[in-house]
Amino acid sequence: MNVISSALRWSFVTALAIAATPAPAQKAYGPGVTDTEIKFGNTMPYSGPASSLGTVGKIMSAYFDMINEKGGVNGRKLKMISLDDGFAPPKTVEAVKRMVEDDQVAFIYATMGTAPSSAVAKYLNVNKVPQIFAISSAAKWNDPKTMPWSIALAWAPNYPTEAGIDVRYALAKNPNAKFAVLYQNDDAGKEYIRGVRETLGADAGEKILMAAPFEVTDPTVDSQIVSLAATKADVFMIYSVTPRGCAQAIRKAWELGWRPLRFLSSGCANIESILKPAGLEAATGVLTLASIKPLDSTKKDAGLDGYVEFIKAHVPGVDPNYGSGEYAYTSAGALVALLTQCKDDLTRDNIMKQAANLKGVQLPLLLPGITLNTSPTDYSPIKDGYMMQFDGTKFTIISELLKAK
């Protein structure tokens, strides 16, 4: 009787203990995910007018190969399917649908450019496929209510914010400054010029002497620069994400003898592909906003050293000075941080949920004081930056941390 009672009591206590022990987290997978792999899609302009940006895709792929060599993310290897869209939105749509419907990828990552990314946003949102870290600084991506499945990761604050910071910086130097603006004639370019106008407010009509658009397919922007230079504006603002237009704008203005204060959009702040073709003398003095550290061989920095070592070891055909390389490295690192945060719940729902809940994510190439932060009501990971100036050989920081207003 006593033996039986003791046994019953022991069984009851053991049952309670088991019930009180937290069950191990259950694995939850969506399309493209197994115990050993996370498969996702990407589009890049490996051909066409923006083909120089295709190097971004090569660097990202190499970064994920490096992560795989170290064991992957939570034991899973990363498989990025990267297709060429030629920076043409119809081709982006075709490629993305193929990867979602045929390849069954978990999500779409880092579509290059505002127009290509916009072309597939509705399709991805309707089908509840995460569009993670689109490569665009357009403000339109910070719209969780309308596009809950789309989030961008820019290299600096979004276009209207960047334009506003540039304008306020120029006015601090010269309160009476008049402006001339060259902008790419797409959604992103229109956001940039809108940011200029909104920051100037009621004075925009008087302050902006001319705003000239150009098409990404235009062989030259010389005619626009001749017209802009004729205004003799004190400030020249250049917005584009394609190297040719930016380089031509800097060069032609210099040849015309026009010497305004010049702001180059952050997406074009590339020494190798833009400033060197424009001519280093012509580019000296150009200003740009940055959230990512500029390469500077004269300073010791663990993050930059790690980046250079990575490029030399994993992408030997690429010059570490390729400006978009630092962005590619940072974006790939951000994706690894996000997937790590997902743990074993790799459903599309949770991938998007974690993308909307980044808190103080530190990455080695972000400038001091800048971390990635999002929330379910704020999909803009980067909001602040520093003003940089090109000194003829490199970009140097010339301001304190500048914040959006």
C-alpha atoms as a printed R data frame, in Angstrom:
    type eleno elety resid chain resno      x      y       z
1   ATOM     1    CA   MET     A     1  0.000  0.000   0.000
2   ATOM     2    CA   ASN     A     2  2.743  2.468   0.994
3   ATOM     3    CA   VAL     A     3  4.916  1.375  -1.934
4   ATOM     4    CA   ILE     A     4  2.015  1.882  -4.367
5   ATOM     5    CA   SER     A     5  1.165  5.304  -2.885
6   ATOM     6    CA   SER     A     6  4.810  6.415  -3.139
7   ATOM     7    CA   ALA     A     7  4.965  5.258  -6.731
8   ATOM     8    CA   LEU     A     8  1.765  7.098  -7.587
9   ATOM     9    CA   ARG     A     9  3.030 10.254  -5.916
10  ATOM    10    CA   TRP     A    10  6.340 10.013  -7.778
11  ATOM    11    CA   SER     A    11  4.542  9.537 -11.102
12  ATOM    12    CA   PHE     A    12  2.342 12.574 -10.400
13  ATOM    13    CA   VAL     A    13  5.319 14.804  -9.513
14  ATOM    14    CA   THR     A    14  7.212 13.618 -12.580
15  ATOM    15    CA   ALA     A    15  4.219 14.368 -14.805
16  ATOM    16    CA   LEU     A    16  3.967 17.874 -13.385
17  ATOM    17    CA   ALA     A    17  7.676 18.456 -13.944
18  ATOM    18    CA   ILE     A    18  7.425 17.337 -17.559
19  ATOM    19    CA   ALA     A    19  4.384 19.532 -18.124
20  ATOM    20    CA   ALA     A    20  6.188 22.527 -16.655
21  ATOM    21    CA   THR     A    21  9.253 22.071 -18.880
22  ATOM    22    CA   PRO     A    22  9.069 24.334 -21.968
23  ATOM    23    CA   ALA     A    23  8.757 22.342 -25.149
24  ATOM    24    CA   PRO     A    24 11.594 22.857 -27.616
25  ATOM    25    CA   ALA     A    25 10.787 25.417 -30.288
26  ATOM    26    CA   GLN     A    26  9.123 23.773 -33.246
27  ATOM    27    CA   LYS     A    27 10.590 24.198 -36.683
28  ATOM    28    CA   ALA     A    28  8.266 25.992 -39.074
29  ATOM    29    CA   TYR     A    29  9.124 26.245 -42.732
30  ATOM    30    CA   GLY     A    30  7.648 27.979 -45.734
31  ATOM    31    CA   PRO     A    31  8.508 27.502 -49.419
32  ATOM    32    CA   GLY     A    32 12.209 27.330 -50.191
33  ATOM    33    CA   VAL     A    33 13.291 26.239 -46.708
34  ATOM    34    CA   THR     A    34 14.490 22.867 -45.433
35  ATOM    35    CA   ASP     A    35 16.599 21.683 -42.506
36  ATOM    36    CA   THR     A    36 19.686 22.399 -44.588
37  ATOM    37    CA   GLU     A    37 18.848 25.258 -46.960
38  ATOM    38    CA   ILE     A    38 17.187 28.667 -47.346
39  ATOM    39    CA   LYS     A    39 16.509 29.416 -51.010
40  ATOM    40    CA   PHE     A    40 15.667 32.966 -52.086
41  ATOM    41    CA   GLY     A    41 15.516 35.012 -55.269
42  ATOM    42    CA   ASN     A    42 17.229 38.134 -56.539
43  ATOM    43    CA   THR     A    43 17.346 40.250 -59.698
44  ATOM    44    CA   MET     A    44 20.291 42.331 -60.895
45  ATOM    45    CA   PRO     A    45 21.142 44.354 -64.023
46  ATOM    46    CA   TYR     A    46 23.946 42.110 -65.238
47  ATOM    47    CA   SER     A    47 23.319 43.633 -68.672
48  ATOM    48    CA   GLY     A    48 21.862 46.877 -70.015
49  ATOM    49    CA   PRO     A    49 22.440 50.559 -69.147
50  ATOM    50    CA   ALA     A    50 23.040 49.888 -65.448
51  ATOM    51    CA   SER     A    51 25.188 46.773 -65.895
52  ATOM    52    CA   SER     A    52 27.984 48.170 -63.715
53  ATOM    53    CA   LEU     A    53 25.608 47.657 -60.778
54  ATOM    54    CA   GLY     A    54 25.568 43.934 -61.475
55  ATOM    55    CA   THR     A    55 28.759 43.715 -59.431
56  ATOM    56    CA   VAL     A    56 26.547 44.232 -56.377
57  ATOM    57    CA   GLY     A    57 24.937 40.850 -57.037
58  ATOM    58    CA   LYS     A    58 28.315 39.164 -57.428
59  ATOM    59    CA   ILE     A    59 29.512 40.549 -54.088
60  ATOM    60    CA   MET     A    60 26.313 39.483 -52.323
61  ATOM    61    CA   SER     A    61 26.616 35.987 -53.746
62  ATOM    62    CA   ALA     A    62 30.233 35.787 -52.589
63  ATOM    63    CA   TYR     A    63 29.238 36.969 -49.112
64  ATOM    64    CA   PHE     A    64 26.658 34.195 -48.809
65  ATOM    65    CA   ASP     A    65 29.238 31.667 -50.025
66  ATOM    66    CA   MET     A    66 31.495 32.860 -47.202
67  ATOM    67    CA   ILE     A    67 28.680 32.409 -44.681
68  ATOM    68    CA   ASN     A    68 28.008 28.919 -46.047
69  ATOM    69    CA   GLU     A    69 31.661 28.012 -45.617
70  ATOM    70    CA   LYS     A    70 31.248 28.883 -41.937
71  ATOM    71    CA   GLY     A    71 28.192 26.670 -41.543
72  ATOM    72    CA   GLY     A    72 25.409 28.897 -42.847
73  ATOM    73    CA   VAL     A    73 22.687 30.515 -40.751
74  ATOM    74    CA   ASN     A    74 21.444 28.380 -37.863
75  ATOM    75    CA   GLY     A    75 22.844 25.374 -39.710
76  ATOM    76    CA   ARG     A    76 21.218 26.171 -43.043
77  ATOM    77    CA   LYS     A    77 23.093 27.078 -46.225
78  ATOM    78    CA   LEU     A    78 21.977 30.153 -48.151
79  ATOM    79    CA   LYS     A    79 21.098 29.661 -51.817
80  ATOM    80    CA   MET     A    80 20.509 32.860 -53.774
81  ATOM    81    CA   ILE     A    81 19.090 32.486 -57.282
82  ATOM    82    CA   SER     A    82 20.106 35.688 -59.074
83  ATOM    83    CA   LEU     A    83 18.654 36.505 -62.500
84  ATOM    84    CA   ASP     A    84 19.476 39.277 -64.962
85  ATOM    85    CA   ASP     A    85 16.712 41.830 -65.523
86  ATOM    86    CA   GLY     A    86 18.763 44.397 -67.446
87  ATOM    87    CA   PHE     A    87 17.269 47.114 -65.195
88  ATOM    88    CA   ALA     A    88 14.070 46.732 -67.248
89  ATOM    89    CA   PRO     A    89 10.902 46.407 -65.105
90  ATOM    90    CA   PRO     A    90  9.105 43.979 -67.477
91  ATOM    91    CA   LYS     A    91 12.082 41.626 -67.241
92  ATOM    92    CA   THR     A    92 12.074 42.001 -63.453
93  ATOM    93    CA   VAL     A    93  8.447 40.877 -63.370
94  ATOM    94    CA   GLU     A    94  9.207 37.872 -65.563
95  ATOM    95    CA   ALA     A    95 12.209 36.850 -63.453
96  ATOM    96    CA   VAL     A    96 10.472 37.278 -60.096
97  ATOM    97    CA   LYS     A    97  7.398 35.291 -61.154
98  ATOM    98    CA   ARG     A    98  9.651 32.494 -62.356
99  ATOM    99    CA   MET     A    99 11.507 32.342 -59.043
100 ATOM   100    CA   VAL     A   100  8.344 32.485 -56.929
101 ATOM   101    CA   GLU     A   101  6.209 30.092 -58.975
102 ATOM   102    CA   ASP     A   102  8.756 27.690 -60.462
103 ATOM   103    CA   ASP     A   103 11.722 27.819 -58.084
104 ATOM   104    CA   GLN     A   104  9.511 28.236 -54.995
105 ATOM   105    CA   VAL     A   105 11.873 30.679 -53.277
106 ATOM   106    CA   ALA     A   106 11.201 31.729 -49.679
107 ATOM   107    CA   PHE     A   107 11.411 35.433 -50.500
108 ATOM   108    CA   ILE     A   108 12.757 37.950 -52.982
109 ATOM   109    CA   TYR     A   109 15.862 39.811 -51.861
110 ATOM   110    CA   ALA     A   110 17.570 43.004 -53.028
111 ATOM   111    CA   THR     A   111 15.890 43.750 -56.339
112 ATOM   112    CA   MET     A   112 18.052 46.482 -57.844
113 ATOM   113    CA   GLY     A   113 16.478 49.899 -58.348
114 ATOM   114    CA   THR     A   114 13.232 51.702 -57.604
115 ATOM   115    CA   ALA     A   115 11.482 51.062 -60.927
116 ATOM   116    CA   PRO     A   116 12.268 47.313 -61.136
117 ATOM   117    CA   SER     A   117 11.384 46.837 -57.452
118 ATOM   118    CA   SER     A   118  8.134 48.757 -57.875
119 ATOM   119    CA   ALA     A   119  7.167 46.637 -60.863
120 ATOM   120    CA   VAL     A   120  6.991 43.480 -58.718
121 ATOM   121    CA   ALA     A   121  5.784 44.950 -55.418
122 ATOM   122    CA   LYS     A   122  2.062 44.457 -56.059
123 ATOM   123    CA   TYR     A   123  2.537 40.870 -57.234
124 ATOM   124    CA   LEU     A   124  4.609 39.995 -54.168
125 ATOM   125    CA   ASN     A   125  2.231 41.711 -51.746
126 ATOM   126    CA   VAL     A   126 -0.855 40.068 -53.248
127 ATOM   127    CA   ASN     A   127  0.834 36.673 -52.970
128 ATOM   128    CA   LYS     A   128  2.273 37.436 -49.506
129 ATOM   129    CA   VAL     A   129  5.858 36.819 -50.574
130 ATOM   130    CA   PRO     A   130  8.370 38.936 -48.605
131 ATOM   131    CA   GLN     A   131 10.223 41.516 -50.680
132 ATOM   132    CA   ILE     A   132 13.257 41.939 -48.449
133 ATOM   133    CA   PHE     A   133 15.720 44.846 -48.613
134 ATOM   134    CA   ALA     A   134 14.892 46.163 -52.074
135 ATOM   135    CA   ILE     A   135 17.759 48.335 -53.282
136 ATOM   136    CA   SER     A   136 16.054 51.688 -53.358
137 ATOM   137    CA   SER     A   137 16.102 54.780 -51.208
138 ATOM   138    CA   ALA     A   138 12.588 55.801 -52.237
139 ATOM   139    CA   ALA     A   139 10.284 56.858 -49.409
140 ATOM   140    CA   LYS     A   140  7.462 54.800 -50.936
141 ATOM   141    CA   TRP     A   141  8.848 51.643 -49.315
142 ATOM   142    CA   ASN     A   142  8.068 52.936 -45.836
143 ATOM   143    CA   ASP     A   143  4.400 52.057 -46.257
144 ATOM   144    CA   PRO     A   144  3.504 49.064 -44.062
145 ATOM   145    CA   LYS     A   145 -0.245 49.613 -44.469
146 ATOM   146    CA   THR     A   146 -0.278 49.505 -48.269
147 ATOM   147    CA   MET     A   147  2.768 47.283 -48.863
148 ATOM   148    CA   PRO     A   148  3.156 45.127 -45.733
149 ATOM   149    CA   TRP     A   149  5.318 42.577 -47.577
150 ATOM   150    CA   SER     A   150  7.857 45.061 -48.998
151 ATOM   151    CA   ILE     A   151 10.796 46.659 -47.217
152 ATOM   152    CA   ALA     A   152 13.835 48.404 -48.662
153 ATOM   153    CA   LEU     A   153 17.329 48.843 -47.297
154 ATOM   154    CA   ALA     A   154 19.049 51.929 -48.620
155 ATOM   155    CA   TRP     A   155 22.660 53.022 -48.255
156 ATOM   156    CA   ALA     A   156 21.553 56.326 -46.709
157 ATOM   157    CA   PRO     A   157 18.275 58.008 -45.649
158 ATOM   158    CA   ASN     A   158 15.497 57.858 -48.245
159 ATOM   159    CA   TYR     A   159 15.485 60.255 -51.196
160 ATOM   160    CA   PRO     A   160 13.240 63.012 -49.783
161 ATOM   161    CA   THR     A   161 15.132 62.918 -46.476
162 ATOM   162    CA   GLU     A   162 18.505 62.997 -48.229
163 ATOM   163    CA   ALA     A   163 17.376 65.906 -50.415
164 ATOM   164    CA   GLY     A   164 16.137 67.768 -47.349
165 ATOM   165    CA   ILE     A   165 19.419 67.295 -45.486
166 ATOM   166    CA   ASP     A   166 21.353 68.473 -48.566
167 ATOM   167    CA   VAL     A   167 19.188 71.592 -48.952
168 ATOM   168    CA   ARG     A   168 19.457 72.543 -45.281
169 ATOM   169    CA   TYR     A   169 23.232 72.051 -45.414
170 ATOM   170    CA   ALA     A   170 23.479 74.305 -48.483
171 ATOM   171    CA   LEU     A   171 21.335 77.021 -46.902
172 ATOM   172    CA   ALA     A   172 23.449 76.925 -43.744
173 ATOM   173    CA   LYS     A   173 26.428 77.775 -45.976
174 ATOM   174    CA   ASN     A   174 24.543 80.371 -48.041
175 ATOM   175    CA   PRO     A   175 21.033 81.436 -46.911
176 ATOM   176    CA   ASN     A   176 20.494 83.202 -50.251
177 ATOM   177    CA   ALA     A   177 21.474 80.228 -52.399
178 ATOM   178    CA   LYS     A   178 19.644 79.464 -55.642
179 ATOM   179    CA   PHE     A   179 19.316 75.849 -56.787
180 ATOM   180    CA   ALA     A   180 19.563 73.891 -60.033
181 ATOM   181    CA   VAL     A   181 18.627 70.187 -60.050
182 ATOM   182    CA   LEU     A   182 19.286 67.318 -62.463
183 ATOM   183    CA   TYR     A   183 17.188 64.239 -61.698
184 ATOM   184    CA   GLN     A   184 16.511 60.835 -63.173
185 ATOM   185    CA   ASN     A   185 12.999 60.793 -64.607
186 ATOM   186    CA   ASP     A   186 11.517 57.945 -62.582
187 ATOM   187    CA   ASP     A   187  9.737 57.487 -59.261
188 ATOM   188    CA   ALA     A   188 12.966 57.850 -57.293
189 ATOM   189    CA   GLY     A   189 14.057 60.987 -59.097
190 ATOM   190    CA   LYS     A   190 10.640 62.540 -58.613
191 ATOM   191    CA   GLU     A   191 10.829 61.781 -54.889
192 ATOM   192    CA   TYR     A   192 14.209 63.508 -54.717
193 ATOM   193    CA   ILE     A   193 13.000 66.704 -56.402
194 ATOM   194    CA   ARG     A   194  9.884 66.581 -54.228
195 ATOM   195    CA   GLY     A   195 12.157 66.491 -51.172
196 ATOM   196    CA   VAL     A   196 13.990 69.567 -52.459
197 ATOM   197    CA   ARG     A   197 10.743 71.469 -53.009
198 ATOM   198    CA   GLU     A   198  9.200 70.463 -49.694
199 ATOM   199    CA   THR     A   199 12.292 71.508 -47.755
200 ATOM   200    CA   LEU     A   200 12.358 74.912 -49.454
201 ATOM   201    CA   GLY     A   201  8.628 75.245 -48.849
202 ATOM   202    CA   ALA     A   202  7.077 78.537 -49.936
203 ATOM   203    CA   ASP     A   203 10.461 79.675 -51.296
204 ATOM   204    CA   ALA     A   204 10.787 76.749 -53.738
205 ATOM   205    CA   GLY     A   205  9.470 78.681 -56.720
206 ATOM   206    CA   GLU     A   206 12.015 81.439 -56.188
207 ATOM   207    CA   LYS     A   207 14.914 79.291 -55.003
208 ATOM   208    CA   ILE     A   208 14.821 76.580 -57.685
209 ATOM   209    CA   LEU     A   209 15.949 78.241 -60.896
210 ATOM   210    CA   MET     A   210 15.615 75.041 -62.921
211 ATOM   211    CA   ALA     A   211 14.932 71.315 -62.440
212 ATOM   212    CA   ALA     A   212 15.796 69.167 -65.469
213 ATOM   213    CA   PRO     A   213 14.850 65.478 -65.820
214 ATOM   214    CA   PHE     A   214 16.665 62.873 -67.905
215 ATOM   215    CA   GLU     A   215 15.960 59.287 -68.929
216 ATOM   216    CA   VAL     A   216 18.229 56.464 -67.796
217 ATOM   217    CA   THR     A   217 18.499 55.407 -71.455
218 ATOM   218    CA   ASP     A   218 19.652 58.854 -72.636
219 ATOM   219    CA   PRO     A   219 23.150 58.589 -74.171
220 ATOM   220    CA   THR     A   220 24.134 61.946 -72.659
221 ATOM   221    CA   VAL     A   221 22.868 64.624 -70.256
222 ATOM   222    CA   ASP     A   222 24.983 67.366 -71.830
223 ATOM   223    CA   SER     A   223 22.030 69.401 -73.085
224 ATOM   224    CA   GLN     A   224 20.437 69.427 -69.634
225 ATOM   225    CA   ILE     A   225 23.701 70.549 -68.027
226 ATOM   226    CA   VAL     A   226 24.129 73.384 -70.539
227 ATOM   227    CA   SER     A   227 20.671 74.663 -69.628
228 ATOM   228    CA   LEU     A   228 21.224 74.243 -65.886
229 ATOM   229    CA   ALA     A   229 24.602 75.968 -66.019
230 ATOM   230    CA   ALA     A   230 23.041 78.923 -67.806
231 ATOM   231    CA   THR     A   231 21.038 79.660 -64.648
232 ATOM   232    CA   LYS     A   232 24.296 80.330 -62.766
233 ATOM   233    CA   ALA     A   233 22.726 78.733 -59.687
234 ATOM   234    CA   ASP     A   234 24.788 78.654 -56.492
235 ATOM   235    CA   VAL     A   235 23.915 75.005 -55.792
236 ATOM   236    CA   PHE     A   236 23.838 72.109 -58.255
237 ATOM   237    CA   MET     A   237 22.082 68.933 -57.064
238 ATOM   238    CA   ILE     A   238 22.580 65.726 -59.060
239 ATOM   239    CA   TYR     A   239 20.254 62.768 -58.552
240 ATOM   240    CA   SER     A   240 20.695 59.426 -60.294
241 ATOM   241    CA   VAL     A   241 21.536 55.836 -59.455
242 ATOM   242    CA   THR     A   242 23.148 55.083 -62.812
243 ATOM   243    CA   PRO     A   243 26.832 55.965 -63.173
244 ATOM   244    CA   ARG     A   244 26.794 57.443 -66.680
245 ATOM   245    CA   GLY     A   245 24.425 60.331 -65.951
246 ATOM   246    CA   CYS     A   246 26.221 61.310 -62.739
247 ATOM   247    CA   ALA     A   247 29.689 61.216 -64.283
248 ATOM   248    CA   GLN     A   248 28.598 63.187 -67.348
249 ATOM   249    CA   ALA     A   249 26.873 65.820 -65.197
250 ATOM   250    CA   ILE     A   250 29.986 66.452 -63.116
251 ATOM   251    CA   ARG     A   251 32.247 66.556 -66.160
252 ATOM   252    CA   LYS     A   252 30.101 68.791 -68.351
253 ATOM   253    CA   ALA     A   253 29.471 71.350 -65.598
254 ATOM   254    CA   TRP     A   254 33.216 71.535 -65.013
255 ATOM   255    CA   GLU     A   255 33.965 71.966 -68.724
256 ATOM   256    CA   LEU     A   256 31.468 74.832 -68.859
257 ATOM   257    CA   GLY     A   257 33.261 76.601 -66.031
258 ATOM   258    CA   TRP     A   258 30.259 76.397 -63.724
259 ATOM   259    CA   ARG     A   259 31.492 76.149 -60.126
260 ATOM   260    CA   PRO     A   260 28.476 75.870 -57.793
261 ATOM   261    CA   LEU     A   261 28.308 73.954 -54.515
262 ATOM   262    CA   ARG     A   262 27.605 70.433 -55.799
263 ATOM   263    CA   PHE     A   263 25.617 67.667 -54.132
264 ATOM   264    CA   LEU     A   264 25.852 64.190 -55.617
265 ATOM   265    CA   SER     A   265 23.117 61.743 -54.604
266 ATOM   266    CA   SER     A   266 24.384 59.041 -52.262
267 ATOM   267    CA   GLY     A   267 23.668 56.316 -54.820
268 ATOM   268    CA   CYS     A   268 26.243 57.859 -57.144
269 ATOM   269    CA   ALA     A   269 29.017 58.437 -54.603
270 ATOM   270    CA   ASN     A   270 31.348 55.991 -56.299
271 ATOM   271    CA   ILE     A   271 34.947 56.985 -56.952
272 ATOM   272    CA   GLU     A   272 35.821 54.214 -59.409
273 ATOM   273    CA   SER     A   273 32.730 54.186 -61.619
274 ATOM   274    CA   ILE     A   274 31.691 57.847 -61.423
275 ATOM   275    CA   LEU     A   275 34.270 60.299 -60.094
276 ATOM   276    CA   LYS     A   276 37.245 58.897 -62.004
277 ATOM   277    CA   PRO     A   277 35.372 58.845 -65.339
278 ATOM   278    CA   ALA     A   278 34.214 62.411 -64.607
279 ATOM   279    CA   GLY     A   279 37.804 63.418 -63.872
280 ATOM   280    CA   LEU     A   280 39.213 63.669 -60.364
281 ATOM   281    CA   GLU     A   281 39.918 67.379 -60.718
282 ATOM   282    CA   ALA     A   282 36.363 67.989 -61.892
283 ATOM   283    CA   ALA     A   283 34.945 65.910 -59.035
284 ATOM   284    CA   THR     A   284 37.009 67.484 -56.253
285 ATOM   285    CA   GLY     A   285 34.785 69.233 -53.739
286 ATOM   286    CA   VAL     A   286 31.625 67.221 -54.515
287 ATOM   287    CA   LEU     A   287 29.424 66.626 -51.450
288 ATOM   288    CA   THR     A   288 27.312 63.582 -50.643
289 ATOM   289    CA   LEU     A   289 25.384 62.147 -47.711
290 ATOM   290    CA   ALA     A   290 26.606 58.857 -46.238
291 ATOM   291    CA   SER     A   291 25.579 56.301 -43.654
292 ATOM   292    CA   ILE     A   292 28.271 53.795 -44.651
293 ATOM   293    CA   LYS     A   293 31.954 54.379 -43.884
294 ATOM   294    CA   PRO     A   294 34.049 55.764 -46.736
295 ATOM   295    CA   LEU     A   295 37.124 53.740 -47.634
296 ATOM   296    CA   ASP     A   296 40.229 55.401 -46.220
297 ATOM   297    CA   SER     A   297 43.526 53.505 -46.292
298 ATOM   298    CA   THR     A   298 45.117 56.084 -43.976
299 ATOM   299    CA   LYS     A   299 42.884 55.111 -41.047
300 ATOM   300    CA   LYS     A   300 42.767 51.863 -39.102
301 ATOM   301    CA   ASP     A   301 39.231 50.501 -38.949
302 ATOM   302    CA   ALA     A   302 38.380 46.868 -38.195
303 ATOM   303    CA   GLY     A   303 35.151 46.982 -40.227
304 ATOM   304    CA   LEU     A   304 36.805 48.402 -43.335
305 ATOM   305    CA   ASP     A   305 39.784 46.059 -42.977
306 ATOM   306    CA   GLY     A   306 37.415 43.098 -42.806
307 ATOM   307    CA   TYR     A   307 35.597 44.297 -45.912
308 ATOM   308    CA   VAL     A   308 38.802 44.716 -47.926
309 ATOM   309    CA   GLU     A   309 40.034 41.283 -46.838
310 ATOM   310    CA   PHE     A   310 36.685 39.772 -47.863
311 ATOM   311    CA   ILE     A   311 36.804 41.353 -51.337
312 ATOM   312    CA   LYS     A   312 40.387 40.218 -51.937
313 ATOM   313    CA   ALA     A   313 39.671 36.678 -50.767
314 ATOM   314    CA   HIS     A   314 36.186 36.073 -52.161
315 ATOM   315    CA   VAL     A   315 35.715 38.495 -55.091
316 ATOM   316    CA   PRO     A   316 39.266 38.921 -56.411
317 ATOM   317    CA   GLY     A   317 38.169 40.500 -59.686
318 ATOM   318    CA   VAL     A   318 36.531 43.450 -57.912
319 ATOM   319    CA   ASP     A   319 38.360 46.549 -56.710
320 ATOM   320    CA   PRO     A   320 37.644 47.177 -52.986
321 ATOM   321    CA   ASN     A   321 37.185 50.842 -53.959
322 ATOM   322    CA   TYR     A   322 34.066 49.933 -55.954
323 ATOM   323    CA   GLY     A   323 31.658 52.163 -54.020
324 ATOM   324    CA   SER     A   324 28.583 49.955 -54.241
325 ATOM   325    CA   GLY     A   325 30.638 47.071 -52.886
326 ATOM   326    CA   GLU     A   326 30.395 48.362 -49.340
327 ATOM   327    CA   TYR     A   327 26.628 48.584 -49.711
328 ATOM   328    CA   ALA     A   328 26.433 45.031 -51.079
329 ATOM   329    CA   TYR     A   329 28.500 43.760 -48.144
330 ATOM   330    CA   THR     A   330 26.298 45.659 -45.680
331 ATOM   331    CA   SER     A   331 23.018 44.491 -47.219
332 ATOM   332    CA   ALA     A   332 24.153 40.861 -47.260
333 ATOM   333    CA   GLY     A   333 25.189 41.173 -43.623
334 ATOM   334    CA   ALA     A   334 21.789 42.642 -42.794
335 ATOM   335    CA   LEU     A   335 20.046 39.672 -44.416
336 ATOM   336    CA   VAL     A   336 22.163 37.235 -42.400
337 ATOM   337    CA   ALA     A   337 21.256 39.143 -39.219
338 ATOM   338    CA   LEU     A   338 17.567 38.992 -40.155
339 ATOM   339    CA   LEU     A   339 17.586 35.264 -40.932
340 ATOM   340    CA   THR     A   340 19.503 34.580 -37.738
341 ATOM   341    CA   GLN     A   341 16.779 36.454 -35.852
342 ATOM   342    CA   CYS     A   342 14.148 34.196 -37.465
343 ATOM   343    CA   LYS     A   343 15.708 31.145 -35.743
344 ATOM   344    CA   ASP     A   344 13.797 27.997 -36.769
345 ATOM   345    CA   ASP     A   345 10.608 29.785 -37.822
346 ATOM   346    CA   LEU     A   346 11.280 30.406 -41.485
347 ATOM   347    CA   THR     A   347  7.749 30.825 -42.702
348 ATOM   348    CA   ARG     A   348  7.139 33.790 -44.953
349 ATOM   349    CA   ASP     A   349  5.015 35.357 -42.198
350 ATOM   350    CA   ASN     A   350  7.834 35.256 -39.666
351 ATOM   351    CA   ILE     A   351 10.510 36.390 -42.102
352 ATOM   352    CA   MET     A   352  8.447 39.508 -42.762
353 ATOM   353    CA   LYS     A   353  7.619 39.921 -39.068
354 ATOM   354    CA   GLN     A   354 11.310 39.885 -38.138
355 ATOM   355    CA   ALA     A   355 12.173 42.311 -40.957
356 ATOM   356    CA   ALA     A   356  9.694 44.705 -39.358
357 ATOM   357    CA   ASN     A   357 11.258 44.260 -35.917
358 ATOM   358    CA   LEU     A   358 14.935 45.071 -36.305
359 ATOM   359    CA   LYS     A   359 16.284 46.724 -33.164
360 ATOM   360    CA   GLY     A   360 19.688 48.380 -33.087
361 ATOM   361    CA   VAL     A   361 21.263 46.004 -35.607
362 ATOM   362    CA   GLN     A   362 24.949 46.893 -35.811
363 ATOM   363    CA   LEU     A   363 26.907 46.200 -38.980
364 ATOM   364    CA   PRO     A   364 30.653 46.750 -39.386
365 ATOM   365    CA   LEU     A   365 30.476 49.338 -42.177
366 ATOM   366    CA   LEU     A   366 27.768 51.603 -40.731
367 ATOM   367    CA   LEU     A   367 29.090 54.938 -39.485
368 ATOM   368    CA   PRO     A   368 29.102 55.678 -35.718
369 ATOM   369    CA   GLY     A   369 25.657 56.175 -34.230
370 ATOM   370    CA   ILE     A   370 23.868 54.470 -37.129
371 ATOM   371    CA   THR     A   371 22.098 51.114 -36.654
372 ATOM   372    CA   LEU     A   372 19.225 49.374 -38.441
373 ATOM   373    CA   ASN     A   373 15.845 49.902 -36.790
374 ATOM   374    CA   THR     A   374 12.346 49.040 -37.977
375 ATOM   375    CA   SER     A   375  8.919 48.511 -36.450
376 ATOM   376    CA   PRO     A   376  5.544 47.310 -37.733
377 ATOM   377    CA   THR     A   377  4.697 50.969 -38.436
378 ATOM   378    CA   ASP     A   378  8.132 52.107 -39.690
379 ATOM   379    CA   TYR     A   379  9.876 50.215 -42.487
380 ATOM   380    CA   SER     A   380 12.765 52.678 -42.906
381 ATOM   381    CA   PRO     A   381 15.917 51.020 -41.469
382 ATOM   382    CA   ILE     A   382 18.290 54.019 -41.901
383 ATOM   383    CA   LYS     A   383 17.325 57.616 -41.159
384 ATOM   384    CA   ASP     A   384 20.543 59.525 -40.447
385 ATOM   385    CA   GLY     A   385 23.836 60.284 -42.165
386 ATOM   386    CA   TYR     A   386 26.984 62.389 -42.344
387 ATOM   387    CA   MET     A   387 28.017 64.870 -45.019
388 ATOM   388    CA   MET     A   388 31.114 63.786 -46.937
389 ATOM   389    CA   GLN     A   389 33.302 65.708 -49.372
390 ATOM   390    CA   PHE     A   390 35.582 64.357 -52.085
391 ATOM   391    CA   ASP     A   391 39.105 65.738 -51.663
392 ATOM   392    CA   GLY     A   392 40.466 64.523 -54.995
393 ATOM   393    CA   THR     A   393 41.446 61.059 -53.787
394 ATOM   394    CA   LYS     A   394 38.865 60.005 -51.205
395 ATOM   395    CA   PHE     A   395 35.689 61.006 -49.387
396 ATOM   396    CA   THR     A   396 36.084 62.484 -45.910
397 ATOM   397    CA   ILE     A   397 33.453 63.170 -43.248
398 ATOM   398    CA   ILE     A   398 32.934 66.921 -42.728
399 ATOM   399    CA   SER     A   399 29.899 67.079 -40.442
400 ATOM   400    CA   GLU     A   400 28.356 65.779 -37.266
401 ATOM   401    CA   LEU     A   401 25.573 63.200 -37.525
402 ATOM   402    CA   LEU     A   402 22.754 64.807 -39.535
403 ATOM   403    CA   LYS     A   403 19.203 63.703 -38.756
404 ATOM   404    CA   ALA     A   404 15.940 63.880 -40.643
405 ATOM   405    CA   LYS     A   405 13.424 66.551 -39.670
